[in-house]
């Protein structure tokens, strides 16, 4: 009931929903992408979901990106955009942190300045997040792969765990949110493409790259406040670690453009079909990222086990050790991996000692 000017109570308008739809913080990170950043900015401006703010973090570019963005924002004249120009280069992770700190919406997306979104990106992701079956910490959609000139190379990112013939992953299908859509048509997103929920216990890479992902701020805040050693590869750490809090929603629809060119950190070779090949430098760097992810999980093992069950930490760590063999030298993992199996604890100790004798290095 509400009061009118006469002081009498009147019933609320039954057509008005009892809540507001959430805004989204968009962070565009840019380092020497003057050639591409305008397309990224205009793809945010073209979003069909209007409740967003956007901060462009220029990480001390040397190609005039900052001045170009400043002039472009003056031309566009939309107060939802802001430029944050860093005085010195800090790397992708620091750019994520600065953009995150400069915004405040309950959902956050990071868009690389060399990528772009299709108009329904935010609407589709929010519609998925507000489903009535499973809330999640992270969502990822598929992407179209393009080259530096904008030519289409592929209609999917092969590593994304969307339903495919022969897929071995076990996820939960999310039906369309008909109740919310009927209450608030602005969030209705009819799509023939599936949405699948993966619980935190399902680990490994599930997502498309950085620009295809939307996070809940509450899941991302402890991740970005953690003192990771890595300065790059931020999407690996943010997706992997935020997923531990509440799982992920995978949208099978391609809702963005992922650009492959010679300046990518993780790629650098011509696309040959199938999975995007990673550069040798990035493959070596993955060990640093994997160690950081394990550090985060160990530091938060108490609440992660409370939230996900007694066997969660051993499962997560076992999967990481199987992919990144150097982690088996970490003595902190023994109490999780050998829980209830004293013979395995002894075996891991002996294996670690043998590697040391043979000249291998063990993590202190």
MOTA-V388175 format. One record per backbone hydrogen bond with DSSP energy under -0.5 kcal/mol. CO is the residue of the C=O (numbers start at 0). NH is the residue of the N-H. If there is no record, write none. Layout:
co->CO nh->NH
co->CO nh->NH
This chain:
co->1 nh->9
co->3 nh->6
co->7 nh->3
co->9 nh->1
co->11 nh->13
co->12 nh->15
co->14 nh->16
co->22 nh->106
co->23 nh->25
co->23 nh->52
co->24 nh->108
co->25 nh->27
co->25 nh->54
co->26 nh->28
co->26 nh->110
co->27 nh->56
co->28 nh->112
co->29 nh->58
co->32 nh->35
co->32 nh->36
co->35 nh->38
co->35 nh->39
co->36 nh->40
co->37 nh->41
co->38 nh->42
co->39 nh->43
co->40 nh->44
co->41 nh->45
co->43 nh->46
co->47 nh->49
co->49 nh->51
co->50 nh->23
co->52 nh->25
co->53 nh->81
co->54 nh->27
co->54 nh->56
co->55 nh->57
co->55 nh->83
co->56 nh->29
co->56 nh->58
co->57 nh->59
co->57 nh->85
co->63 nh->67
co->64 nh->68
co->65 nh->69
co->66 nh->70
co->67 nh->71
co->68 nh->72
co->69 nh->73
co->70 nh->74
co->71 nh->75
co->72 nh->76
co->76 nh->78
co->77 nh->80
co->79 nh->53
co->81 nh->55
co->82 nh->84
co->83 nh->57
co->83 nh->85
co->90 nh->94
co->91 nh->95
co->92 nh->96
co->93 nh->97
co->94 nh->98
co->95 nh->99
co->96 nh->100
co->97 nh->101
co->99 nh->102
co->105 nh->216
co->106 nh->24
co->107 nh->214
co->108 nh->26
co->108 nh->110
co->109 nh->111
co->110 nh->28
co->111 nh->114
co->115 nh->256
co->117 nh->120
co->118 nh->47
co->119 nh->123
co->120 nh->124
co->121 nh->125
co->122 nh->126
co->123 nh->127
co->124 nh->128
co->125 nh->129
co->127 nh->130
co->136 nh->215
co->137 nh->248
co->138 nh->213
co->139 nh->250
co->141 nh->254
co->143 nh->257
co->144 nh->152
co->144 nh->153
co->145 nh->259
co->146 nh->149
co->150 nh->146
co->153 nh->144
co->155 nh->157
co->156 nh->159
co->159 nh->161
co->163 nh->166
co->168 nh->170
co->171 nh->196
co->172 nh->174
co->175 nh->177
co->176 nh->180
co->177 nh->181
co->178 nh->182
co->179 nh->183
co->183 nh->186
co->184 nh->187
co->193 nh->251
co->194 nh->173
co->195 nh->249
co->196 nh->171
co->197 nh->247
co->198 nh->201
co->200 nh->202
co->203 nh->205
co->205 nh->160
co->208 nh->211
co->209 nh->212
co->211 nh->140
co->212 nh->109
co->213 nh->138
co->214 nh->107
co->215 nh->218
co->215 nh->219
co->216 nh->220
co->217 nh->221
co->219 nh->223
co->220 nh->224
co->222 nh->225
co->225 nh->227
co->230 nh->92
co->232 nh->235
co->232 nh->236
co->233 nh->237
co->234 nh->238
co->235 nh->239
co->236 nh->240
co->237 nh->241
co->238 nh->242
co->239 nh->243
co->240 nh->243
co->241 nh->244
co->241 nh->245
co->242 nh->246
co->246 nh->136
co->246 nh->137
co->247 nh->197
co->248 nh->139
co->248 nh->250
co->249 nh->195
co->249 nh->251
co->250 nh->141
co->252 nh->141
co->252 nh->254
co->254 nh->117
co->255 nh->143
co->256 nh->115
co->256 nh->258
co->257 nh->145
co->258 nh->260
co->259 nh->147
co->260 nh->263
co->265 nh->278
co->278 nh->282
co->279 nh->283
co->280 nh->284
co->281 nh->285
co->283 nh->286
co->284 nh->287
co->284 nh->288
co->285 nh->289
co->286 nh->290
co->287 nh->291
co->288 nh->292
co->289 nh->293
co->290 nh->294
co->291 nh->295
co->292 nh->296
co->293 nh->297
co->294 nh->298
co->295 nh->299
co->297 nh->300
co->299 nh->303
co->300 nh->304
co->301 nh->305
co->302 nh->306
co->303 nh->307
co->304 nh->308
co->308 nh->311
co->310 nh->314
co->311 nh->315
co->312 nh->316
co->313 nh->317
co->314 nh->318
co->315 nh->319
co->316 nh->320
co->317 nh->321
co->318 nh->322
co->319 nh->323
co->322 nh->324
co->323 nh->326
co->324 nh->327
co->325 nh->328
co->326 nh->329
co->328 nh->330
co->329 nh->332
co->330 nh->333
co->332 nh->335
co->332 nh->336
co->333 nh->337
co->335 nh->338
co->337 nh->340
co->340 nh->343
co->340 nh->344
co->341 nh->345
co->342 nh->346
co->343 nh->347
co->344 nh->348
co->345 nh->349
co->346 nh->350
co->347 nh->351
co->348 nh->352
co->349 nh->353
co->350 nh->354
co->351 nh->355
co->352 nh->356
co->353 nh->357
co->354 nh->359
co->355 nh->358
